[in-house]
Amino acid sequence: MSMSMGTSGARERLVVIGGDAAGMSAASQARRLKGPDELEIVAFERGHFTSYSACGIPYWVGGDVGDRDLLVARTPEEHRARDIDLRLRTEVTELDLDRGRVRARDVESGAESWTSYDKLVIATGARPIRPELPGMDAPGVHGVQTLDDGQGLLDTLARTRGRRAVVVGAGYIGVEMAEAMINRGYEVTVVNRGEEPMSTLDPDMGRLVHEAMEGMGITMVNGAEVTKLPTGDDGGVRAVATEDAEFPADVVVLGIGVRPETALARAAGLPLGEHGGLLTDRSMRVRGHENVWAGGDCVEVLDLVSGQQRHIPLGTHANKHGQIIGANVGGGYATFPGVVGTAVSKVCDLEIARTGLREKDASRVGLRFESVTIESTSRAGYYPNASPMTVKMLAELRTGRLLGVQIVGREGAGKRVDIAAVALTAGMTVEQMTGLDLGYAPPFSPVWDPVLVAARKAATKIRDAG
């Protein structure tokens, strides 16, 4: 076992664990602020790829994105050209916080060595949830979190003769992967534990997604708990079984969600929140540890609407965390204020968006609220190709403070949620929102934008209740 010693003099060493959005953004930003003579940067990544868009994997698998390399924002060679010592296929197996060092293992050879650090960034991401059920580890069962996972799924599809795919779970990844498999010509069944797909929406809005998926030819099975994954004589998966049914499968895709990848941090005694993510301060420094930072899918973040910590694994946050960590490690100063929980997705031509709290989130934190749902159109009703849109809005009783918005509709629906995201961040009331000066022309929206129609209705309801 070799031991690489700490550096002497003024030159510090930054060690980064994880080579995707948060980790390599942090490394790159730190390098912009400090040259190689001041700061040595060593980054460990257990996979084959760096700085890629995990969000793009369903579109690559489905064929919308033709080439895997298009998902890579910066290659390992590009990082190394900027004096970042990037070590691929190397997994960090232990953190020694007392002595300021990490133990890493070469995935191919198994060789292990210690590397010391002055500053440490933990960006270990999240891992797909794999319930401990019979057959869950059988060939043909795939999670899709990394580019390596996506490649593994495509390799299975190339080998598989049958055309039946079962997707377990109906969150963002489940819904997007169901569409990807339909695009590849598979018969698709989605087995979902919830009463409707997209549990990030209230069930009444999830119902609209359900109807659209069935319209695409996807078989939706809701309220179903998977009990096992039966395997064939060759050991490969052949079905997904629930309490009372069995769905034949030539390939199974897991879309049950992800958990923070924090086993290393837990073993080292670092502080974790109730969702299993690392807890940091506003500068993304791990609480109680002066020289350790963390960001991306392995951390919990402050929800500005509820005031509580949440785990929201999204590339937008990961990139911001990396920028902030890099600035702080590189001698600057930056903070991450928190999130309002904005997310947007699509299934076929249906756009699905949400921000803020659902009804059950608001109830759980003890907020009293009114909710309204309106039907509108993406453009002036008389303009060609105006399509229907449903907007649901939650507002706090008495104060009228906006609490959340959910939008389901066709073209032009999804990104309207950004109006609500800004209003939530600013702490606006629905009454204040009705006065927003939004862009209008018949090709873009009705005279009253659908979000403002919902705000007017919510403001009226709050006044009537008050």
N, C-alpha and C positions, 0 to 999 in steps of 0.2 A: 504493500500500500504506500503510495507516494504522498507527500505532504507539500503543498505549495504554500510558501510562507507569505505573510503580510508584507506590504511594501514599506520601505523606510522613507524618511523625509516627508516632503509636503504632498507627495503623490498618494491619492487615496484609491481604494478599489471598491467599485460598486458591483455587487453580484445581483443578477436578476434571475428569478425562477419563473419560467414560462415565456415562450417566444411569440405570443400572439398580440392582440390589440393593446392591452394595458402594459404588458412587459416591454414590448419593443417601442411603444410610444414613449415610455419613461426613459428607456435607454437612449433613444434618438434625441429627445428633448434635453437630457442631461449632457449629451455630447455637443449639442449646439452651444450650450453655456460654458462647457469646460473642455479644453483640448486634451489630447492623450497624455501630454506631459503633466497635467494636473490630476486627471481622473482616468484610471484604467477601468474598463467595463467588461465584465464577463457575464454572458447570458447562457442559461441552460434550457434546452427544449427537448422533451422526450420524443416528439414526433419528427416527421421529415420536413415540416413546413414552418414558415414564420409569417407574421403580419398578413393573415388572410381573412377573408370575409366568411365567417361561419354562417352568417345570415343568408349567404348566396348559395349554400350547398343544395337546398331543395330545387333551386332553379337550374343548377348544373345537372343534378340527377334527372330532372324532368326534361332536359334538353333545351330550355330557354337560353342557357349560357352554354356555348358549345365547347369551351376549353377550360379545364381546371385552372390553368395558369392565369386566366383572366381574373380569378378570385384573389390572386396574390398581389398585395399592394407593394410589398418590398421583399425581394428575395434574400436568402442568407448571404449571397455574394455582395449584394448592395449594402447590407448592414456591416459586413466585414470590411468593405471598402471605406467605411467611416470609422475604422478603428474600434469596432465592437467585436470582442472575442466571443463569437457565437458558437456554441457547442451543441450540434444537433444529435438526436438519438441518445441523449444523456439525461438520465432521470435523477433528480435530487431525492435522496432517500432519508436524510436526517438533517435537522437544524441543531447546531450547538450554539445557543444564544450566549452562553456564559463566555465562551472562548471566541465568539465571532467567526464561525466557520460553518460551511455546509459540506455534507458528504454526498458525492455524486457517483452514479454507476453508469458505465457505458452499456447501453441496451444490447449491443451486438456481442461484445466480448465478456461482459460481466465484471470487467476491471473497475475497482472503486478507488476514489481518492478524495482527500479533503481540500477545500479551497477556502482560504480566509477572506473576510470582507471587513470594510469599514462601514459600509452602508448596504442594506439588504432590501430588495423589492420582491414581494411575494405576489405573483400574478399567475396562480395555478389554475384559474378558470373554474369550470363546473363540469360535472360528469352526468351523463344520462342516468335517470333512475331505472334500475333493473331489479324489480321485486324478486325475492328469493323463491322462485317457483320452479317446479320440475320442467326441464327443457329450455329454461331461459338462456342458458349458455350454449345451446345447440347451434351447429352451423346453419346459416340462413336467417339468424335473428340479429338484427342490426340496430344499434343506436346511431344517431348522426349528430355528433358534436364537433368533430374535427375533420380536416380535409382527408386524413388517413381513414376515418370512418366512412366518409363519402366514397372514397376509392374502393374500400372493402365492399360496400353495398353494390357499386357498379360491377365489380368483379363477380359477385354472386349472381347478379342479373344476367351477366354474359354467359354464365355456366348453366343457369336454370332453364329447363325446358318448359315447365308449367307457366301459366300466366295468371295465377291467383295471388294477390297480395293482401295481407291483413295488417292494418295499422292499429297499434294499441295506444289509445289516448287521443284526445282531440283538442289539444292546445295549439299554439302557433305551429310548432314543428309537425304535429300530427296532421293538422289540416293541410299544411303546405306539402307534406310528403304524400298525402292522399291524392292531391292534385298532380304531383309529379308522376306518381305511378299510373294514374289515368292517362296522362300524356304519353306514357310509354306503352300504352295499350294493354295494361293489366286490368283484370276484374278486381275492384277494390272494395273491401269491407273495413269499416272503422268500428272498433270495439271501444266504447267509452264508458267510464265509470259514472260520469256526471249525468244529470238529467238532459242536458243539451251540450253540444260542442262549444268550445271557447269559454271555459269557466272564468276567464278574465272579464267576461260580459255578464250582465244579469241574464237569467234564463229566458226572459221574454225577447231579448235581443239575440241570444244564442239560437233561438228557434228560427230566426230568419236565415242564419248560417246553415242550420240543419236542412231547411227547405232547398237552399241553393245547392248544397252538396248532393242531395238526392236528385235534383234536377240535372246534375252532371253525370248521373249514373252510379254514384257511390252509394253503397249500402251502409246506412247508419244504424248501429246498434247501441242505444243509450241505456244508462242504468244497469250496465253489465260489468261484473267483476271477473277478471281473468283468473282462473284457478290453476291451469297448467298449459304447457305447450307440448302436445304429443309429438313424438318423433317417429320416423320410419325405420326400416331395417338398416339403412345406411347411417343412422344416427342424426340425420338432418331433420329440421323442423318440418312437420306436415300439416299442422293445424293449430288453431288457438281455441282453447276450451274455456267455457264459462260454466256456472252452476248447472245451466239447463240447455246448453247448446254447444255445438262444435263447428268451427268455421275452417274449411280446408285452406291450407296456405302453402305456397311454394316458397314464399319469402315473407318474413315478418319484420316490420319496422316499428321501433319503439318511439312513441311521441308522448311519453308520460310526464315529461318535464325533466328538470335537472336539479342537482344539489350542488352547493359549493364544494369544491375539491379542497378540503382543509384538513385532511388526515395528518399531513406534515406539521401544520400549525398547531393542531390539537395535541399531537405527541410532544411538541416543544412547550406546551403550556401557554400558548398565546390566547388572548381573550376572544371568545366566539359568542355570537348572539343566538337568539332562540331559533333562528332558521339555519344555524350551523355555519354562518358566514363570519369572517373576521370583522372585528369592530375597530374603526379608526376614528381619529378626530377629523376636523374639517380640512386639514392639510393632507389627509390620507395617510397620516402616520399611525401605525398600530398603537392603540391606547396603552400607555405605560411603557413604551419601548422607543427610546430616543432615536435609534438608528435603523428602525425597521418600518418600511412602508408597505401598503398593500392596495391593490385596485383590481377592477374588472369583476368577473363573475364569482370570484371567491370572497367578496366582501358584502356586508350589509350597508344600506344607505338610508339616510333620513328621508321619510316621506313628508313633504312640506304641508300636505293637506291634513293628514291624520296626526302628525307629530311623532309617529312611531318608526322604528327601524324595519326595513323590508329587504328582501332579497329579490332584485330585479335584474336578471342576467340579460343585458342588451349591449350590443356593440357600441352604441352611442355613448353610454356611460363609461365603458371600458376605455375608449379613446380619450375621453375627457380626464378620467382618473390618471391615465398614463402621462398626459401633458402636465397635470398638476404635480404629480410625483416627480417627474423629470425636472420641473422648475425648482422644486424645493430641494431635491438632491443636488442640483447644479448650482445652488447658492442663491437662487431667487426666492420668490414667495408667491404662492397661489393657494386658493381654497376651493373646495367643492361644496356648494351650498345645500345640495339635496336634489330630490326629484319630485315630480308630480305623478309619475306613473303613466307616461304617454307611450302608446304602442300602436302600430298599424300593420295590417296584414291583408292578404287577399286570397280568395279561393275562386278560381276561374276569373270571371269579370266582376265578382262581388268584392267590394272593399270594406274592410272591418277595422274600426278605429276606436280607441278608448283612452281616456285620461282621467286622473283623479280617482275617486272612490266609487265602488259599486254600492248597491243598497246594503249588502251584508257587511261591507267594510265600514260604512258609516254607522250602522247599528252596533257593530262590535266595539267601536271606540266611543260609543255613547252619544253620538251626534243625533239630534232630531232634525228631520228633513222632510221636504216635499219632493216628489219626482213627477216629471211631465214627459210625455212622448208625443212627438209631432211627425206628420208625414209632409214632405215637401219635395222639391225637384232640384236637380243639379244646375239647371239653367232656367231662364224664363220659360213658362209652360208652353208658349207658342213657338219657341225656337226649336229647330230640328234637333233630334236626339236628346231632348230633355229626359232624364231618367229619374225614377223615384228614389227617395232617400228617407230613412227613418233616423230621427235624432232623439235621444233620451237624455234628460238633464236632471241633475240632483242639486237642490239648493237648501241651505240651512234654514230651518224655521226661525222666524223673528228677524235674524240679521240679513237673510237673503244672500249670504255668501255662497258663491259657486262651489260645489263639492265634487262634481264629476260630470263627464259627458261621454256618451257612447253613440257611435254613428255606424250605420250599416247601409250601404247603397252601391250604386254602380259608379262609373267614371266620375271623378271629381269629388267623391264623398270622403275618402280617407284622409287626405291632407287638411281638410277643414278642421280636423281635431286640433290642429296647431293654434287656431284662434283661442280655443278653450284652454290649451296648455299655457298660453301666455296669460290669459285672464286668471287662471288658478295661481300661477307664480306671483302675479301682482296682487292676489287676494281680493279680486273684484267681486262685487255683488252682481246678481243677475240684472238688477235695475241699471247699474252702471254699464253693463254689457249692451243693453238695448241702444245705447247712444254711440257705440263704436262706429267709426267712419271706415267701413270696409269697401273694397273695390267692387263696383257694380257695372256690368253691361250685360245685355241679354244672353250672349254666348257663355257667360261665366256663372251667373246666378240669377235667381229671381230678385226683384227690387228689395225684398227683405230676405237676406241670406238665411238658409235653414237654421244655422246656429242662433241667429238673432230672433227668429220666430220662436224657437224653444225658450230663449231667454225672456222674451215678452210674456209667454204663457206662464213660465215659472214665476216671474215677478208678480203677475196678477194673482197667481195661486198663493204666494207668500203674503201679499197684501190682504187677500180675502181671509186667510187663516189668522192674520195678525190682530 
